[in-house]
Amino acid sequence: MSKHSEAQPWYTRTWARWLAVILWMGVIFAFSAQPTLPRASNDWLDFLVKKGAHFSVFAFLSVLIWQALYWRERGWSWAWVITLLYAISDEWHQSFVPGRNPALRDVVIDACGAATALLIFYWLRKRSPEPQNPWLALRQFLPLKSKP
């Protein structure tokens, strides 16, 4: 083993990044396989919660994919395309689940969630002292106490 791979934490390795993507895709698949989902008492609230879930779940997926493609030039664009393809396949999968219906609107919401997350993540990467760790850019927005 090289020194670089020994010093690298397991969760930053390529296989771990792709494992996170696959596990998250599994979570999405499991929710899509449910014939019915709980409903909010108010129709408007139910709509907001379910579409907000679509937006955020696929936003997170796109960031996971981009992290897995960290080595690839323009990885963000590949992450968006892969997320969009998975969103389409998710709606197609729902067409086979009794009680569920595919909706183009959901694919659009998923694509918007992915694009929003990728733009935010791109912005963080540009401001991070270490571009491979965009979370460091969040330090400027968090009230962290410095050690004496």
C-alpha atoms as an extended CHARMM CRD file, in Angstrom:
* protein
*
       148  EXT
         1         1  MET       CA              0.0000000000        0.0000000000        0.0000000000  PROA      1               0.0000000000
         2         2  SER       CA              1.1330000000        3.5010000000       -0.6830000000  PROA      2               0.0000000000
         3         3  LYS       CA              1.4300000000        6.1520000000        1.9980000000  PROA      3               0.0000000000
         4         4  HSD       CA             -1.4080000000        8.1080000000        0.3710000000  PROA      4               0.0000000000
         5         5  SER       CA             -3.9320000000        5.2610000000        0.7260000000  PROA      5               0.0000000000
         6         6  GLU       CA             -2.8570000000        4.5430000000        4.3160000000  PROA      6               0.0000000000
         7         7  ALA       CA             -3.4110000000        8.1360000000        5.4260000000  PROA      7               0.0000000000
         8         8  GLN       CA             -6.7400000000        8.3890000000        3.6330000000  PROA      8               0.0000000000
         9         9  PRO       CA             -9.7980000000        7.7040000000        5.8540000000  PROA      9               0.0000000000
        10        10  TRP       CA            -11.9710000000        4.8340000000        4.5880000000  PROA      10              0.0000000000
        11        11  TYR       CA            -14.9780000000        7.0930000000        3.9300000000  PROA      11              0.0000000000
        12        12  THR       CA            -13.0310000000        9.2020000000        1.4320000000  PROA      12              0.0000000000
        13        13  ARG       CA            -12.1200000000        6.2490000000       -0.7490000000  PROA      13              0.0000000000
        14        14  THR       CA            -13.8240000000        5.8180000000       -4.0950000000  PROA      14              0.0000000000
        15        15  TRP       CA            -15.5480000000        2.5560000000       -3.1720000000  PROA      15              0.0000000000
        16        16  ALA       CA            -17.0380000000        4.1380000000       -0.0370000000  PROA      16              0.0000000000
        17        17  ARG       CA            -18.3260000000        7.1210000000       -1.9890000000  PROA      17              0.0000000000
        18        18  TRP       CA            -20.0340000000        4.8430000000       -4.5140000000  PROA      18              0.0000000000
        19        19  LEU       CA            -21.3860000000        2.6690000000       -1.7210000000  PROA      19              0.0000000000
        20        20  ALA       CA            -23.0720000000        5.7680000000       -0.2660000000  PROA      20              0.0000000000
        21        21  VAL       CA            -24.6220000000        6.5020000000       -3.6780000000  PROA      21              0.0000000000
        22        22  ILE       CA            -25.9250000000        2.9440000000       -4.0340000000  PROA      22              0.0000000000
        23        23  LEU       CA            -27.3280000000        2.8780000000       -0.4950000000  PROA      23              0.0000000000
        24        24  TRP       CA            -29.1240000000        6.1990000000       -1.0190000000  PROA      24              0.0000000000
        25        25  MET       CA            -30.5330000000        4.9390000000       -4.3170000000  PROA      25              0.0000000000
        26        26  GLY       CA            -31.7760000000        1.9100000000       -2.3770000000  PROA      26              0.0000000000
        27        27  VAL       CA            -33.5610000000        4.1940000000        0.0970000000  PROA      27              0.0000000000
        28        28  ILE       CA            -35.2480000000        6.0250000000       -2.7790000000  PROA      28              0.0000000000
        29        29  PHE       CA            -36.2170000000        2.7160000000       -4.3920000000  PROA      29              0.0000000000
        30        30  ALA       CA            -37.6970000000        1.4330000000       -1.1240000000  PROA      30              0.0000000000
        31        31  PHE       CA            -39.8840000000        4.5260000000       -0.7150000000  PROA      31              0.0000000000
        32        32  SER       CA            -40.9760000000        4.2860000000       -4.3480000000  PROA      32              0.0000000000
        33        33  ALA       CA            -42.0060000000        0.6710000000       -3.8310000000  PROA      33              0.0000000000
        34        34  GLN       CA            -44.5250000000        1.6540000000       -1.1290000000  PROA      34              0.0000000000
        35        35  PRO       CA            -48.0980000000        1.3950000000       -2.4760000000  PROA      35              0.0000000000
        36        36  THR       CA            -49.1980000000        4.2520000000       -0.2240000000  PROA      36              0.0000000000
        37        37  LEU       CA            -47.3950000000        6.8720000000        1.7690000000  PROA      37              0.0000000000
        38        38  PRO       CA            -48.7310000000        8.6480000000        4.8540000000  PROA      38              0.0000000000
        39        39  ARG       CA            -50.8030000000       11.7310000000        4.0730000000  PROA      39              0.0000000000
        40        40  ALA       CA            -50.9160000000       15.0420000000        5.8560000000  PROA      40              0.0000000000
        41        41  SER       CA            -54.3660000000       16.1520000000        6.9920000000  PROA      41              0.0000000000
        42        42  ASN       CA            -54.2840000000       19.1800000000        4.7050000000  PROA      42              0.0000000000
        43        43  ASP       CA            -53.9640000000       18.5940000000        0.9240000000  PROA      43              0.0000000000
        44        44  TRP       CA            -51.7190000000       21.6410000000        0.4490000000  PROA      44              0.0000000000
        45        45  LEU       CA            -49.4270000000       20.5430000000        3.2830000000  PROA      45              0.0000000000
        46        46  ASP       CA            -49.3440000000       16.9990000000        1.8780000000  PROA      46              0.0000000000
        47        47  PHE       CA            -48.3010000000       18.3910000000       -1.5010000000  PROA      47              0.0000000000
        48        48  LEU       CA            -45.5460000000       20.5550000000        0.0270000000  PROA      48              0.0000000000
        49        49  VAL       CA            -44.1530000000       17.7360000000        2.1580000000  PROA      49              0.0000000000
        50        50  LYS       CA            -44.1000000000       15.1700000000       -0.6550000000  PROA      50              0.0000000000
        51        51  LYS       CA            -42.6780000000       17.5100000000       -3.2870000000  PROA      51              0.0000000000
        52        52  GLY       CA            -40.1950000000       18.9000000000       -0.7590000000  PROA      52              0.0000000000
        53        53  ALA       CA            -39.1010000000       15.3280000000       -0.1090000000  PROA      53              0.0000000000
        54        54  HSD       CA            -38.6170000000       14.7610000000       -3.8480000000  PROA      54              0.0000000000
        55        55  PHE       CA            -36.5480000000       17.9510000000       -4.0870000000  PROA      55              0.0000000000
        56        56  SER       CA            -34.3160000000       17.2020000000       -1.0980000000  PROA      56              0.0000000000
        57        57  VAL       CA            -33.8620000000       13.4430000000       -1.6260000000  PROA      57              0.0000000000
        58        58  PHE       CA            -32.6140000000       13.9270000000       -5.1740000000  PROA      58              0.0000000000
        59        59  ALA       CA            -30.5940000000       16.9790000000       -4.1540000000  PROA      59              0.0000000000
        60        60  PHE       CA            -28.7160000000       14.7910000000       -1.6770000000  PROA      60              0.0000000000
        61        61  LEU       CA            -28.2870000000       12.0470000000       -4.2910000000  PROA      61              0.0000000000
        62        62  SER       CA            -26.7180000000       14.4960000000       -6.7460000000  PROA      62              0.0000000000
        63        63  VAL       CA            -24.1840000000       15.6570000000       -4.1570000000  PROA      63              0.0000000000
        64        64  LEU       CA            -23.3020000000       12.0590000000       -3.2750000000  PROA      64              0.0000000000
        65        65  ILE       CA            -22.7560000000       11.2890000000       -6.9590000000  PROA      65              0.0000000000
        66        66  TRP       CA            -20.6130000000       14.3910000000       -7.4190000000  PROA      66              0.0000000000
        67        67  GLN       CA            -18.5150000000       13.3570000000       -4.4340000000  PROA      67              0.0000000000
        68        68  ALA       CA            -18.0880000000        9.9050000000       -6.0120000000  PROA      68              0.0000000000
        69        69  LEU       CA            -17.0100000000       11.5850000000       -9.2630000000  PROA      69              0.0000000000
        70        70  TYR       CA            -14.6230000000       14.0050000000       -7.5110000000  PROA      70              0.0000000000
        71        71  TRP       CA            -11.7640000000       12.9630000000       -9.7830000000  PROA      71              0.0000000000
        72        72  ARG       CA            -13.6840000000       13.6410000000      -12.9940000000  PROA      72              0.0000000000
        73        73  GLU       CA            -13.5520000000       16.9730000000      -14.8040000000  PROA      73              0.0000000000
        74        74  ARG       CA            -17.0580000000       18.4800000000      -14.8990000000  PROA      74              0.0000000000
        75        75  GLY       CA            -18.2050000000       15.8250000000      -12.4350000000  PROA      75              0.0000000000
        76        76  TRP       CA            -21.0700000000       18.0870000000      -11.4240000000  PROA      76              0.0000000000
        77        77  SER       CA            -22.6440000000       17.8080000000      -14.8840000000  PROA      77              0.0000000000
        78        78  TRP       CA            -22.3140000000       14.0270000000      -14.8380000000  PROA      78              0.0000000000
        79        79  ALA       CA            -23.8380000000       14.0050000000      -11.3630000000  PROA      79              0.0000000000
        80        80  TRP       CA            -26.8440000000       15.9810000000      -12.5990000000  PROA      80              0.0000000000
        81        81  VAL       CA            -27.3460000000       13.6940000000      -15.6260000000  PROA      81              0.0000000000
        82        82  ILE       CA            -27.0610000000       10.5180000000      -13.5300000000  PROA      82              0.0000000000
        83        83  THR       CA            -29.4780000000       11.9550000000      -10.9640000000  PROA      83              0.0000000000
        84        84  LEU       CA            -31.9300000000       12.8940000000      -13.7170000000  PROA      84              0.0000000000
        85        85  LEU       CA            -31.7320000000        9.4000000000      -15.2090000000  PROA      85              0.0000000000
        86        86  TYR       CA            -32.3390000000        7.8760000000      -11.7910000000  PROA      86              0.0000000000
        87        87  ALA       CA            -35.3220000000       10.2100000000      -11.2550000000  PROA      87              0.0000000000
        88        88  ILE       CA            -36.7930000000        9.0480000000      -14.5750000000  PROA      88              0.0000000000
        89        89  SER       CA            -36.2180000000        5.4120000000      -13.6580000000  PROA      89              0.0000000000
        90        90  ASP       CA            -37.7960000000        6.0600000000      -10.2420000000  PROA      90              0.0000000000
        91        91  GLU       CA            -40.9860000000        7.3580000000      -11.8440000000  PROA      91              0.0000000000
        92        92  TRP       CA            -40.9840000000        4.4350000000      -14.2830000000  PROA      92              0.0000000000
        93        93  HSD       CA            -40.5960000000        2.0620000000      -11.3250000000  PROA      93              0.0000000000
        94        94  GLN       CA            -43.6210000000        3.6840000000       -9.6710000000  PROA      94              0.0000000000
        95        95  SER       CA            -45.7130000000        2.8330000000      -12.7400000000  PROA      95              0.0000000000
        96        96  PHE       CA            -45.4530000000       -0.8240000000      -11.6800000000  PROA      96              0.0000000000
        97        97  VAL       CA            -46.3960000000       -0.2080000000       -8.0410000000  PROA      97              0.0000000000
        98        98  PRO       CA            -50.1310000000       -0.5350000000       -7.2970000000  PROA      98              0.0000000000
        99        99  GLY       CA            -51.5060000000        2.7570000000       -5.9800000000  PROA      99              0.0000000000
       100       100  ARG       CA            -48.6310000000        4.8340000000       -7.3970000000  PROA      100             0.0000000000
       101       101  ASN       CA            -48.5050000000        6.8500000000      -10.6020000000  PROA      101             0.0000000000
       102       102  PRO       CA            -45.5230000000        8.2570000000      -12.4610000000  PROA      102             0.0000000000
       103       103  ALA       CA            -45.4750000000       12.0250000000      -12.8580000000  PROA      103             0.0000000000
       104       104  LEU       CA            -43.3280000000       14.1800000000      -15.1070000000  PROA      104             0.0000000000
       105       105  ARG       CA            -43.7670000000       16.9700000000      -12.5300000000  PROA      105             0.0000000000
       106       106  ASP       CA            -41.8500000000       14.8420000000      -10.0080000000  PROA      106             0.0000000000
       107       107  VAL       CA            -38.9460000000       14.3760000000      -12.4340000000  PROA      107             0.0000000000
       108       108  VAL       CA            -38.8050000000       18.1520000000      -12.9370000000  PROA      108             0.0000000000
       109       109  ILE       CA            -38.8150000000       18.7100000000       -9.1530000000  PROA      109             0.0000000000
       110       110  ASP       CA            -36.0770000000       16.0780000000       -8.7490000000  PROA      110             0.0000000000
       111       111  ALA       CA            -33.9750000000       17.7370000000      -11.4620000000  PROA      111             0.0000000000
       112       112  CYS       CA            -34.4340000000       21.1620000000       -9.8360000000  PROA      112             0.0000000000
       113       113  GLY       CA            -33.4160000000       19.7580000000       -6.4410000000  PROA      113             0.0000000000
       114       114  ALA       CA            -30.2960000000       18.2280000000       -7.9840000000  PROA      114             0.0000000000
       115       115  ALA       CA            -29.4020000000       21.4380000000       -9.8180000000  PROA      115             0.0000000000
       116       116  THR       CA            -29.8990000000       23.5670000000       -6.7020000000  PROA      116             0.0000000000
       117       117  ALA       CA            -27.7720000000       21.2920000000       -4.5330000000  PROA      117             0.0000000000
       118       118  LEU       CA            -25.0290000000       21.0920000000       -7.1340000000  PROA      118             0.0000000000
       119       119  LEU       CA            -24.9440000000       24.8760000000       -7.5140000000  PROA      119             0.0000000000
       120       120  ILE       CA            -24.6790000000       25.3350000000       -3.7460000000  PROA      120             0.0000000000
       121       121  PHE       CA            -22.0110000000       22.6520000000       -3.5220000000  PROA      121             0.0000000000
       122       122  TYR       CA            -20.1010000000       24.1960000000       -6.4440000000  PROA      122             0.0000000000
       123       123  TRP       CA            -20.2290000000       27.5720000000       -4.7160000000  PROA      123             0.0000000000
       124       124  LEU       CA            -18.9320000000       25.9980000000       -1.4830000000  PROA      124             0.0000000000
       125       125  ARG       CA            -16.1190000000       24.2530000000       -3.3560000000  PROA      125             0.0000000000
       126       126  LYS       CA            -14.9560000000       27.5160000000       -4.8770000000  PROA      126             0.0000000000
       127       127  ARG       CA            -14.7650000000       29.0900000000       -1.4120000000  PROA      127             0.0000000000
       128       128  SER       CA            -13.1930000000       26.1740000000        0.3950000000  PROA      128             0.0000000000
       129       129  PRO       CA             -9.4990000000       26.2530000000        1.3420000000  PROA      129             0.0000000000
       130       130  GLU       CA             -9.4310000000       22.6240000000        0.1990000000  PROA      130             0.0000000000
       131       131  PRO       CA            -11.5500000000       22.1400000000       -2.9570000000  PROA      131             0.0000000000
       132       132  GLN       CA            -11.8580000000       18.4000000000       -2.2870000000  PROA      132             0.0000000000
       133       133  ASN       CA            -13.5120000000       19.2510000000        1.0420000000  PROA      133             0.0000000000
       134       134  PRO       CA            -16.1650000000       21.8950000000        0.3280000000  PROA      134             0.0000000000
       135       135  TRP       CA            -17.6050000000       21.5220000000        3.8260000000  PROA      135             0.0000000000
       136       136  LEU       CA            -14.6820000000       23.6030000000        5.0840000000  PROA      136             0.0000000000
       137       137  ALA       CA            -16.2430000000       26.6110000000        3.3600000000  PROA      137             0.0000000000
       138       138  LEU       CA            -19.1570000000       26.4020000000        5.7830000000  PROA      138             0.0000000000
       139       139  ARG       CA            -16.8650000000       27.4760000000        8.6090000000  PROA      139             0.0000000000
       140       140  GLN       CA            -17.1590000000       31.0900000000        7.5090000000  PROA      140             0.0000000000
       141       141  PHE       CA            -20.9250000000       30.9380000000        8.1060000000  PROA      141             0.0000000000
       142       142  LEU       CA            -20.9200000000       29.0240000000       11.3980000000  PROA      142             0.0000000000
       143       143  PRO       CA            -20.2940000000       30.6750000000       14.7580000000  PROA      143             0.0000000000
       144       144  LEU       CA            -17.3770000000       28.5010000000       15.8350000000  PROA      144             0.0000000000
       145       145  LYS       CA            -15.4090000000       29.3490000000       18.9110000000  PROA      145             0.0000000000
       146       146  SER       CA            -11.6800000000       29.4430000000       18.5300000000  PROA      146             0.0000000000
       147       147  LYS       CA             -9.5570000000       27.5840000000       21.0150000000  PROA      147             0.0000000000
       148       148  PRO       CA             -7.5150000000       29.7510000000       23.4440000000  PROA      148             0.0000000000
